[in-house]
Amino acid sequence: MSNPALFSLKGRRALITGASRGIGFTLAQGLGAFGADIILNGRQAAALETAQAKLEAEGITTRTSVFDVTDQDQVEAGIAAIEQEGPIDILINNAGIQFRSPLDQFPRHEWDRLISTNLSSVFFVAQAVSRYMIPRNRGKIVNICSVQSELARPGIAPYAATKGAVKMLTKGMATDWARHGLQINGLAPGYFETEMNAALVANQDFSTWLCQRTPAARWGKSDELIGAAVFLSSDASSFVNGHILTVDGGLTASV
Ligand code: NAP
């Protein structure tokens, strides 16, 4: 195989959860640019249709699949409907939320929401997709982790707990499923300017601290995640399994 073909996603179908905006949408653009057909997931049909129109304007074959990743019945029905039209070759488990509060005041329902959206969803969607990938003896799963898979910060202990667990779930999936021809890896973004981080981006003190703390001395731009996502979704990573690829401007390399 020639080198450029290693990274080609032509003819592959990629399902990206939480892809109506933010990192998920950018990864859809990136994988689409490398040839993949895209299936955008989220909970709001209208937002997904707007995102679909943008991708199609870029020449990317796109469909939408509306389901709530925290609802296992919806997940299984959604995956079955996609698979009826064609195989899911690549799954990016990206949907996720954040909630900030002092830990001693952290509301129980927000804890539950974080666990179900950031962690249980990864299990539900990957398990449903694996049941189609395993008999085909091939498939790529990329779980979106975080620098908080490794490092805590004040006010977001529950989020860090979910992302640490996603890291270990990724390693566990690789341990169970690599023998079936699947590659399961994690992609861990540092701090990126997205809607989820709008409050932090607007906070001048935080931004100044972050730029001093990060060796690259700036926020990340979402499209800087594309190269890592394409690598983990393509034949170029055919013997990479259970790895967490960090894209953080050096943040976790340095104290
Ligand atoms: P975002 O801009 O808030 O987008 C989140 C996406 O997830 C939206 O499309 C949202 O659509 C969807 N979503 C939320 N709950 C859902 C559910 N229950 N079912 C289906 N879709 C759901 O977030 P982001 O910043 O791009 O973050 C994406 C991922 O990257 C998350 O896992 C996050 O933890 C991770 N991450 C982000 C950063 C960063 O700097 N932004 C850093 C490290 C890791 P609907 O609300 O319409 O359903």
py3Dmol code that shows the C-alpha trace and the ligand (Angstrom):
import py3Dmol

protein = """\
ATOM      1  CA  MET A   1       0.000   0.000   0.000  1.00  0.00           C
ATOM      2  CA  SER A   2       1.388   3.419  -0.935  1.00  0.00           C
ATOM      3  CA  ASN A   3       1.845   5.862   1.914  1.00  0.00           C
ATOM      4  CA  PRO A   4      -0.974   8.341   1.167  1.00  0.00           C
ATOM      5  CA  ALA A   5      -3.463   5.446   0.865  1.00  0.00           C
ATOM      6  CA  LEU A   6      -2.687   4.503   4.461  1.00  0.00           C
ATOM      7  CA  PHE A   7      -4.529   7.631   5.568  1.00  0.00           C
ATOM      8  CA  SER A   8      -7.350   7.486   3.039  1.00  0.00           C
ATOM      9  CA  LEU A   9     -10.869   7.040   4.404  1.00  0.00           C
ATOM     10  CA  LYS A  10     -12.451   6.711   0.974  1.00  0.00           C
ATOM     11  CA  GLY A  11     -15.355   4.272   1.019  1.00  0.00           C
ATOM     12  CA  ARG A  12     -15.497   4.198   4.852  1.00  0.00           C
ATOM     13  CA  ARG A  13     -18.588   5.223   6.811  1.00  0.00           C
ATOM     14  CA  ALA A  14     -17.958   7.128  10.029  1.00  0.00           C
ATOM     15  CA  LEU A  15     -20.495   7.672  12.818  1.00  0.00           C
ATOM     16  CA  ILE A  16     -19.618  10.625  15.038  1.00  0.00           C
ATOM     17  CA  THR A  17     -21.687  11.157  18.177  1.00  0.00           C
ATOM     18  CA  GLY A  18     -22.362  14.717  19.339  1.00  0.00           C
ATOM     19  CA  ALA A  19     -21.459  16.085  15.917  1.00  0.00           C
ATOM     20  CA  SER A  20     -23.877  18.987  15.495  1.00  0.00           C
ATOM     21  CA  ARG A  21     -21.204  21.455  16.651  1.00  0.00           C
ATOM     22  CA  GLY A  22     -17.811  21.796  18.331  1.00  0.00           C
ATOM     23  CA  ILE A  23     -15.161  19.108  18.122  1.00  0.00           C
ATOM     24  CA  GLY A  24     -17.569  16.480  16.746  1.00  0.00           C
ATOM     25  CA  PHE A  25     -18.528  18.672  13.796  1.00  0.00           C
ATOM     26  CA  THR A  26     -14.883  19.547  13.081  1.00  0.00           C
ATOM     27  CA  LEU A  27     -13.936  15.858  13.125  1.00  0.00           C
ATOM     28  CA  ALA A  28     -16.802  15.172  10.706  1.00  0.00           C
ATOM     29  CA  GLN A  29     -15.360  17.803   8.343  1.00  0.00           C
ATOM     30  CA  GLY A  30     -11.879  16.335   8.741  1.00  0.00           C
ATOM     31  CA  LEU A  31     -12.794  12.687   8.221  1.00  0.00           C
ATOM     32  CA  GLY A  32     -15.040  13.729   5.329  1.00  0.00           C
ATOM     33  CA  ALA A  33     -12.165  15.617   3.692  1.00  0.00           C
ATOM     34  CA  PHE A  34     -10.144  12.394   3.819  1.00  0.00           C
ATOM     35  CA  GLY A  35     -12.924  10.575   1.944  1.00  0.00           C
ATOM     36  CA  ALA A  36     -15.264   9.176   4.609  1.00  0.00           C
ATOM     37  CA  ASP A  37     -19.036   9.272   4.334  1.00  0.00           C
ATOM     38  CA  ILE A  38     -20.315  10.839   7.538  1.00  0.00           C
ATOM     39  CA  ILE A  39     -23.189  10.036   9.866  1.00  0.00           C
ATOM     40  CA  LEU A  40     -23.833  12.920  12.258  1.00  0.00           C
ATOM     41  CA  ASN A  41     -25.432  12.125  15.610  1.00  0.00           C
ATOM     42  CA  GLY A  42     -26.982  14.415  18.213  1.00  0.00           C
ATOM     43  CA  ARG A  43     -30.314  14.924  19.956  1.00  0.00           C
ATOM     44  CA  GLN A  44     -31.649  17.832  17.878  1.00  0.00           C
ATOM     45  CA  ALA A  45     -32.717  17.076  14.320  1.00  0.00           C
ATOM     46  CA  ALA A  46     -32.688  20.732  13.231  1.00  0.00           C
ATOM     47  CA  ALA A  47     -29.103  21.328  14.439  1.00  0.00           C
ATOM     48  CA  LEU A  48     -27.972  18.154  12.684  1.00  0.00           C
ATOM     49  CA  GLU A  49     -29.658  19.177   9.438  1.00  0.00           C
ATOM     50  CA  THR A  50     -27.847  22.527   9.525  1.00  0.00           C
ATOM     51  CA  ALA A  51     -24.543  20.711  10.086  1.00  0.00           C
ATOM     52  CA  GLN A  52     -25.379  18.231   7.317  1.00  0.00           C
ATOM     53  CA  ALA A  53     -26.004  21.085   4.856  1.00  0.00           C
ATOM     54  CA  LYS A  54     -22.580  22.591   5.684  1.00  0.00           C
ATOM     55  CA  LEU A  55     -20.814  19.276   5.079  1.00  0.00           C
ATOM     56  CA  GLU A  56     -22.691  18.587   1.871  1.00  0.00           C
ATOM     57  CA  ALA A  57     -21.698  22.049   0.625  1.00  0.00           C
ATOM     58  CA  GLU A  58     -18.111  20.844   1.105  1.00  0.00           C
ATOM     59  CA  GLY A  59     -18.852  17.788  -1.047  1.00  0.00           C
ATOM     60  CA  ILE A  60     -19.065  15.322   1.862  1.00  0.00           C
ATOM     61  CA  THR A  61     -21.731  12.623   1.699  1.00  0.00           C
ATOM     62  CA  THR A  62     -23.604  13.023   4.975  1.00  0.00           C
ATOM     63  CA  ARG A  63     -26.635  11.630   6.744  1.00  0.00           C
ATOM     64  CA  THR A  64     -27.982  12.265  10.217  1.00  0.00           C
ATOM     65  CA  SER A  65     -29.018   9.927  12.996  1.00  0.00           C
ATOM     66  CA  VAL A  66     -30.938  11.446  15.886  1.00  0.00           C
ATOM     67  CA  PHE A  67     -30.614   9.597  19.164  1.00  0.00           C
ATOM     68  CA  ASP A  68     -29.725  10.293  22.761  1.00  0.00           C
ATOM     69  CA  VAL A  69     -26.475   8.478  23.548  1.00  0.00           C
ATOM     70  CA  THR A  70     -27.546   8.047  27.174  1.00  0.00           C
ATOM     71  CA  ASP A  71     -30.583   5.943  26.216  1.00  0.00           C
ATOM     72  CA  GLN A  72     -29.496   2.398  25.425  1.00  0.00           C
ATOM     73  CA  ASP A  73     -32.726   1.524  23.566  1.00  0.00           C
ATOM     74  CA  GLN A  74     -32.409   4.605  21.345  1.00  0.00           C
ATOM     75  CA  VAL A  75     -28.732   3.824  20.746  1.00  0.00           C
ATOM     76  CA  GLU A  76     -29.413   0.250  19.638  1.00  0.00           C
ATOM     77  CA  ALA A  77     -32.292   1.286  17.360  1.00  0.00           C
ATOM     78  CA  GLY A  78     -30.194   4.106  15.870  1.00  0.00           C
ATOM     79  CA  ILE A  79     -27.196   1.847  15.180  1.00  0.00           C
ATOM     80  CA  ALA A  80     -29.438  -0.857  13.673  1.00  0.00           C
ATOM     81  CA  ALA A  81     -31.028   1.689  11.313  1.00  0.00           C
ATOM     82  CA  ILE A  82     -27.611   2.966  10.166  1.00  0.00           C
ATOM     83  CA  GLU A  83     -26.307  -0.575   9.657  1.00  0.00           C
ATOM     84  CA  GLN A  84     -29.317  -1.435   7.488  1.00  0.00           C
ATOM     85  CA  GLU A  85     -28.029   1.119   4.964  1.00  0.00           C
ATOM     86  CA  GLY A  86     -24.384   0.111   5.189  1.00  0.00           C
ATOM     87  CA  PRO A  87     -21.587  -0.751   7.630  1.00  0.00           C
ATOM     88  CA  ILE A  88     -20.243   1.556  10.305  1.00  0.00           C
ATOM     89  CA  ASP A  89     -16.478   1.329   9.699  1.00  0.00           C
ATOM     90  CA  ILE A  90     -15.490   4.083  12.127  1.00  0.00           C
ATOM     91  CA  LEU A  91     -17.117   5.189  15.386  1.00  0.00           C
ATOM     92  CA  ILE A  92     -16.037   8.391  17.097  1.00  0.00           C
ATOM     93  CA  ASN A  93     -17.504   8.495  20.614  1.00  0.00           C
ATOM     94  CA  ASN A  94     -17.445  12.262  21.036  1.00  0.00           C
ATOM     95  CA  ALA A  95     -20.707  13.369  22.709  1.00  0.00           C
ATOM     96  CA  GLY A  96     -19.923  14.838  26.101  1.00  0.00           C
ATOM     97  CA  ILE A  97     -20.879  17.548  28.570  1.00  0.00           C
ATOM     98  CA  GLN A  98     -19.259  19.582  31.305  1.00  0.00           C
ATOM     99  CA  PHE A  99     -20.660  20.928  34.587  1.00  0.00           C
ATOM    100  CA  ARG A 100     -18.653  23.049  37.006  1.00  0.00           C
ATOM    101  CA  SER A 101     -19.373  23.357  40.736  1.00  0.00           C
ATOM    102  CA  PRO A 102     -17.459  23.139  44.006  1.00  0.00           C
ATOM    103  CA  LEU A 103     -17.291  19.421  44.775  1.00  0.00           C
ATOM    104  CA  ASP A 104     -18.946  19.694  48.204  1.00  0.00           C
ATOM    105  CA  GLN A 105     -21.952  21.406  46.546  1.00  0.00           C
ATOM    106  CA  PHE A 106     -21.999  19.265  43.394  1.00  0.00           C
ATOM    107  CA  PRO A 107     -25.663  18.403  42.625  1.00  0.00           C
ATOM    108  CA  ARG A 108     -26.444  14.687  42.489  1.00  0.00           C
ATOM    109  CA  HIS A 109     -28.439  14.999  39.252  1.00  0.00           C
ATOM    110  CA  GLU A 110     -25.475  16.689  37.520  1.00  0.00           C
ATOM    111  CA  TRP A 111     -23.215  13.838  38.665  1.00  0.00           C
ATOM    112  CA  ASP A 112     -25.686  11.360  37.145  1.00  0.00           C
ATOM    113  CA  ARG A 113     -25.924  13.380  33.916  1.00  0.00           C
ATOM    114  CA  LEU A 114     -22.118  13.493  33.565  1.00  0.00           C
ATOM    115  CA  ILE A 115     -21.734   9.770  34.176  1.00  0.00           C
ATOM    116  CA  SER A 116     -24.444   8.846  31.678  1.00  0.00           C
ATOM    117  CA  THR A 117     -23.442  11.317  28.943  1.00  0.00           C
ATOM    118  CA  ASN A 118     -19.646  11.022  29.150  1.00  0.00           C
ATOM    119  CA  LEU A 119     -19.167   7.413  30.262  1.00  0.00           C
ATOM    120  CA  SER A 120     -22.222   5.127  29.948  1.00  0.00           C
ATOM    121  CA  SER A 121     -22.801   6.437  26.406  1.00  0.00           C
ATOM    122  CA  VAL A 122     -19.343   5.260  25.335  1.00  0.00           C
ATOM    123  CA  PHE A 123     -20.189   1.764  26.555  1.00  0.00           C
ATOM    124  CA  PHE A 124     -23.688   1.777  24.978  1.00  0.00           C
ATOM    125  CA  VAL A 125     -22.632   3.027  21.531  1.00  0.00           C
ATOM    126  CA  ALA A 126     -19.400   1.031  21.300  1.00  0.00           C
ATOM    127  CA  GLN A 127     -21.096  -2.169  22.446  1.00  0.00           C
ATOM    128  CA  ALA A 128     -23.917  -1.758  19.907  1.00  0.00           C
ATOM    129  CA  VAL A 129     -21.455  -1.034  17.075  1.00  0.00           C
ATOM    130  CA  SER A 130     -19.069  -3.825  18.117  1.00  0.00           C
ATOM    131  CA  ARG A 131     -21.795  -6.409  17.513  1.00  0.00           C
ATOM    132  CA  TYR A 132     -21.643  -5.466  13.822  1.00  0.00           C
ATOM    133  CA  MET A 133     -17.876  -4.862  13.620  1.00  0.00           C
ATOM    134  CA  ILE A 134     -16.782  -8.126  15.293  1.00  0.00           C
ATOM    135  CA  PRO A 135     -18.396 -10.468  12.712  1.00  0.00           C
ATOM    136  CA  ARG A 136     -16.784  -8.348   9.947  1.00  0.00           C
ATOM    137  CA  ASN A 137     -13.431  -8.669  11.737  1.00  0.00           C
ATOM    138  CA  ARG A 138     -12.666  -4.970  11.261  1.00  0.00           C
ATOM    139  CA  GLY A 139     -13.554  -1.581  12.686  1.00  0.00           C
ATOM    140  CA  LYS A 140     -12.179   1.565  14.279  1.00  0.00           C
ATOM    141  CA  ILE A 141     -13.401   3.089  17.526  1.00  0.00           C
ATOM    142  CA  VAL A 142     -12.023   6.401  18.781  1.00  0.00           C
ATOM    143  CA  ASN A 143     -13.145   7.508  22.239  1.00  0.00           C
ATOM    144  CA  ILE A 144     -12.732  11.209  22.976  1.00  0.00           C
ATOM    145  CA  CYS A 145     -10.898  11.491  26.270  1.00  0.00           C
ATOM    146  CA  SER A 146      -9.356  14.682  27.717  1.00  0.00           C
ATOM    147  CA  VAL A 147      -6.324  15.974  29.557  1.00  0.00           C
ATOM    148  CA  GLN A 148      -8.706  15.420  32.482  1.00  0.00           C
ATOM    149  CA  SER A 149      -8.247  11.689  31.831  1.00  0.00           C
ATOM    150  CA  GLU A 150      -4.940  12.337  33.642  1.00  0.00           C
ATOM    151  CA  LEU A 151      -5.185  15.624  35.521  1.00  0.00           C
ATOM    152  CA  ALA A 152      -7.821  17.073  37.859  1.00  0.00           C
ATOM    153  CA  ARG A 153      -8.841  20.712  38.170  1.00  0.00           C
ATOM    154  CA  PRO A 154     -10.911  22.502  40.811  1.00  0.00           C
ATOM    155  CA  GLY A 155     -14.674  22.274  40.271  1.00  0.00           C
ATOM    156  CA  ILE A 156     -14.680  19.472  37.711  1.00  0.00           C
ATOM    157  CA  ALA A 157     -13.813  16.320  39.669  1.00  0.00           C
ATOM    158  CA  PRO A 158     -16.853  14.413  38.320  1.00  0.00           C
ATOM    159  CA  TYR A 159     -15.932  15.330  34.718  1.00  0.00           C
ATOM    160  CA  ALA A 160     -12.349  14.183  35.369  1.00  0.00           C
ATOM    161  CA  ALA A 161     -13.716  10.947  36.860  1.00  0.00           C
ATOM    162  CA  THR A 162     -15.705  10.278  33.654  1.00  0.00           C
ATOM    163  CA  LYS A 163     -12.753  11.023  31.373  1.00  0.00           C
ATOM    164  CA  GLY A 164     -10.381   8.898  33.467  1.00  0.00           C
ATOM    165  CA  ALA A 165     -12.905   6.085  33.171  1.00  0.00           C
ATOM    166  CA  VAL A 166     -13.213   6.555  29.397  1.00  0.00           C
ATOM    167  CA  LYS A 167      -9.436   6.137  29.165  1.00  0.00           C
ATOM    168  CA  MET A 168      -9.631   2.804  31.011  1.00  0.00           C
ATOM    169  CA  LEU A 169     -12.734   1.710  29.089  1.00  0.00           C
ATOM    170  CA  THR A 170     -10.747   2.348  25.901  1.00  0.00           C
ATOM    171  CA  LYS A 171      -7.938   0.101  27.123  1.00  0.00           C
ATOM    172  CA  GLY A 172     -10.501  -2.514  28.167  1.00  0.00           C
ATOM    173  CA  MET A 173     -12.230  -2.430  24.766  1.00  0.00           C
ATOM    174  CA  ALA A 174      -8.859  -2.923  23.082  1.00  0.00           C
ATOM    175  CA  THR A 175      -8.095  -5.804  25.421  1.00  0.00           C
ATOM    176  CA  ASP A 176     -11.376  -7.559  24.568  1.00  0.00           C
ATOM    177  CA  TRP A 177     -11.842  -6.648  20.912  1.00  0.00           C
ATOM    178  CA  ALA A 178      -8.390  -6.251  19.287  1.00  0.00           C
ATOM    179  CA  ARG A 179      -8.333 -10.001  18.623  1.00  0.00           C
ATOM    180  CA  HIS A 180     -11.445  -9.480  16.470  1.00  0.00           C
ATOM    181  CA  GLY A 181      -9.627  -7.081  14.146  1.00  0.00           C
ATOM    182  CA  LEU A 182     -10.848  -3.880  15.798  1.00  0.00           C
ATOM    183  CA  GLN A 183      -8.639  -0.948  16.756  1.00  0.00           C
ATOM    184  CA  ILE A 184      -9.904   1.014  19.739  1.00  0.00           C
ATOM    185  CA  ASN A 185      -8.002   4.094  20.829  1.00  0.00           C
ATOM    186  CA  GLY A 186      -8.526   7.371  22.658  1.00  0.00           C
ATOM    187  CA  LEU A 187      -7.989  10.940  21.502  1.00  0.00           C
ATOM    188  CA  ALA A 188      -7.355  13.352  24.374  1.00  0.00           C
ATOM    189  CA  PRO A 189      -7.762  17.038  23.535  1.00  0.00           C
ATOM    190  CA  GLY A 190      -6.289  19.724  25.741  1.00  0.00           C
ATOM    191  CA  TYR A 191      -8.076  23.086  25.864  1.00  0.00           C
ATOM    192  CA  PHE A 192      -9.925  23.974  22.671  1.00  0.00           C
ATOM    193  CA  GLU A 193     -12.096  26.961  21.869  1.00  0.00           C
ATOM    194  CA  THR A 194     -15.576  25.403  21.651  1.00  0.00           C
ATOM    195  CA  GLU A 195     -19.051  26.143  22.988  1.00  0.00           C
ATOM    196  CA  MET A 196     -18.377  23.793  25.919  1.00  0.00           C
ATOM    197  CA  ASN A 197     -15.486  26.068  26.937  1.00  0.00           C
ATOM    198  CA  ALA A 198     -17.200  29.375  26.151  1.00  0.00           C
ATOM    199  CA  ALA A 199     -17.113  30.478  29.817  1.00  0.00           C
ATOM    200  CA  LEU A 200     -13.407  29.688  30.093  1.00  0.00           C
ATOM    201  CA  VAL A 201     -12.528  31.393  26.816  1.00  0.00           C
ATOM    202  CA  ALA A 202     -14.356  34.521  28.037  1.00  0.00           C
ATOM    203  CA  ASN A 203     -12.518  34.397  31.375  1.00  0.00           C
ATOM    204  CA  GLN A 204      -9.383  36.527  30.869  1.00  0.00           C
ATOM    205  CA  ASP A 205      -7.694  35.265  34.040  1.00  0.00           C
ATOM    206  CA  PHE A 206      -8.181  31.648  32.992  1.00  0.00           C
ATOM    207  CA  SER A 207      -7.020  32.314  29.441  1.00  0.00           C
ATOM    208  CA  THR A 208      -3.870  34.035  30.699  1.00  0.00           C
ATOM    209  CA  TRP A 209      -3.173  31.169  33.107  1.00  0.00           C
ATOM    210  CA  LEU A 210      -3.773  28.564  30.383  1.00  0.00           C
ATOM    211  CA  CYS A 211      -1.460  30.247  27.885  1.00  0.00           C
ATOM    212  CA  GLN A 212       1.283  30.421  30.538  1.00  0.00           C
ATOM    213  CA  ARG A 213       0.689  26.805  31.587  1.00  0.00           C
ATOM    214  CA  THR A 214       0.684  25.386  28.020  1.00  0.00           C
ATOM    215  CA  PRO A 215       4.115  24.997  26.357  1.00  0.00           C
ATOM    216  CA  ALA A 216       2.544  26.016  23.011  1.00  0.00           C
ATOM    217  CA  ALA A 217       1.285  29.161  24.837  1.00  0.00           C
ATOM    218  CA  ARG A 218      -2.228  29.228  23.339  1.00  0.00           C
ATOM    219  CA  TRP A 219      -5.646  27.577  23.081  1.00  0.00           C
ATOM    220  CA  GLY A 220      -6.036  24.744  20.569  1.00  0.00           C
ATOM    221  CA  LYS A 221      -8.093  25.155  17.423  1.00  0.00           C
ATOM    222  CA  SER A 222     -10.516  22.283  16.794  1.00  0.00           C
ATOM    223  CA  ASP A 223      -9.098  21.499  13.344  1.00  0.00           C
ATOM    224  CA  GLU A 224      -5.782  20.664  15.013  1.00  0.00           C
ATOM    225  CA  LEU A 225      -7.457  17.429  16.178  1.00  0.00           C
ATOM    226  CA  ILE A 226      -8.114  16.240  12.634  1.00  0.00           C
ATOM    227  CA  GLY A 227      -4.701  14.703  11.932  1.00  0.00           C
ATOM    228  CA  ALA A 228      -4.818  12.542  15.052  1.00  0.00           C
ATOM    229  CA  ALA A 229      -8.431  11.496  14.367  1.00  0.00           C
ATOM    230  CA  VAL A 230      -7.657  10.555  10.753  1.00  0.00           C
ATOM    231  CA  PHE A 231      -4.625   8.531  11.885  1.00  0.00           C
ATOM    232  CA  LEU A 232      -6.681   6.600  14.458  1.00  0.00           C
ATOM    233  CA  SER A 233      -9.516   6.065  11.922  1.00  0.00           C
ATOM    234  CA  SER A 234      -7.347   4.864   9.036  1.00  0.00           C
ATOM    235  CA  ASP A 235      -5.223   1.886   8.030  1.00  0.00           C
ATOM    236  CA  ALA A 236      -2.197   3.885   9.224  1.00  0.00           C
ATOM    237  CA  SER A 237      -3.050   2.766  12.783  1.00  0.00           C
ATOM    238  CA  SER A 238      -3.687  -0.916  11.984  1.00  0.00           C
ATOM    239  CA  PHE A 239      -1.507  -2.150  14.896  1.00  0.00           C
ATOM    240  CA  VAL A 240      -2.253   0.684  17.334  1.00  0.00           C
ATOM    241  CA  ASN A 241      -4.601  -0.430  20.087  1.00  0.00           C
ATOM    242  CA  GLY A 242      -5.543   0.910  23.520  1.00  0.00           C
ATOM    243  CA  HIS A 243      -3.445   4.032  22.974  1.00  0.00           C
ATOM    244  CA  ILE A 244      -4.482   7.490  24.182  1.00  0.00           C
ATOM    245  CA  LEU A 245      -3.212  10.108  21.734  1.00  0.00           C
ATOM    246  CA  THR A 246      -2.957  13.471  23.480  1.00  0.00           C
ATOM    247  CA  VAL A 247      -3.269  16.702  21.484  1.00  0.00           C
ATOM    248  CA  ASP A 248      -2.700  19.454  24.027  1.00  0.00           C
ATOM    249  CA  GLY A 249       0.154  21.753  22.988  1.00  0.00           C
ATOM    250  CA  GLY A 250       2.357  19.975  25.532  1.00  0.00           C
ATOM    251  CA  LEU A 251       0.160  20.712  28.562  1.00  0.00           C
ATOM    252  CA  THR A 252       0.413  17.235  30.114  1.00  0.00           C
ATOM    253  CA  ALA A 253       4.119  16.969  29.276  1.00  0.00           C
ATOM    254  CA  SER A 254       5.011  19.788  31.599  1.00  0.00           C
ATOM    255  CA  VAL A 255       4.449  21.120  35.126  1.00  0.00           C
TER     256      VAL A 255
END
"""
ligand_1 = """\
48
NAP
P -19.939 20.862 22.580
O -19.489 21.956 21.680
O -20.758 21.233 23.795
O -20.769 19.788 21.708
C -21.303 18.650 22.336
C -22.067 17.828 21.301
O -22.599 16.663 21.974
C -23.237 18.552 20.677
O -23.329 18.179 19.321
C -24.444 18.019 21.459
O -25.601 18.100 20.653
C -23.997 16.573 21.689
N -24.644 15.892 22.813
C -24.675 16.271 24.117
N -25.392 15.391 24.843
C -25.802 14.427 23.978
C -26.569 13.240 24.119
N -27.070 12.866 25.308
N -26.817 12.470 23.015
C -26.302 12.834 21.813
N -25.568 13.945 21.617
C -25.335 14.731 22.690
O -18.703 20.014 23.118
P -17.168 19.951 22.618
O -16.383 20.960 23.364
O -17.115 19.904 21.146
O -16.732 18.533 23.238
C -16.843 17.335 22.512
C -16.104 16.243 23.256
O -14.735 16.617 23.432
C -16.644 15.949 24.660
O -16.562 14.572 24.932
C -15.688 16.719 25.556
O -15.637 16.177 26.855
C -14.397 16.520 24.806
N -13.356 17.509 25.114
C -13.545 18.813 24.799
C -12.511 19.708 25.061
C -12.616 21.161 24.699
O -11.658 21.892 24.892
N -13.747 21.626 24.168
C -11.338 19.266 25.674
C -11.205 17.919 25.989
C -12.225 17.047 25.689
P -27.094 18.200 21.272
O -26.992 18.984 22.545
O -27.871 18.900 20.195
O -27.539 16.797 21.466
"""
view = py3Dmol.view(width=600, height=400)
view.addModel(protein, "pdb")
view.setStyle({"model": 0}, {"cartoon": {"style": "trace"}})
view.addModel(ligand_1, "xyz")
view.setStyle({"model": 1}, {"stick": {}})
view.zoomTo()
view.show()
